[in-house]
Amino acid sequence: MSVQDDLAAVRRRLQDLEHTVEELERRVGAERSAPRVPKEGLAESMVTIPDTPYDSQKWTDIDDEGLGARDRHAP
């Protein structure tokens, strides 16, 4: 290939890229202007977690996760 052929190929690819970017901009613009429809059931599946501390009595006699039981040693 000659330098002119390489330059022509680069120009074609740049034009393709420009067209692709323009199409992407049109699609994004259309999505932004479209009204948002909430997904069904999303609000029903959300769970509110309170900021209050847990009752420490719930955690008595519980193994430390990944560390094993407090009164036993690893083999």
Buried (B, 14 or more C-beta within 10 A) or exposed (E): EEEEEEEEEEEEEEEEEEEEEEEEEEEEEEEEEEEEEEEEEEEEEEEEEEEEEEEEEEEEEEEEEEEEEEEEEEE
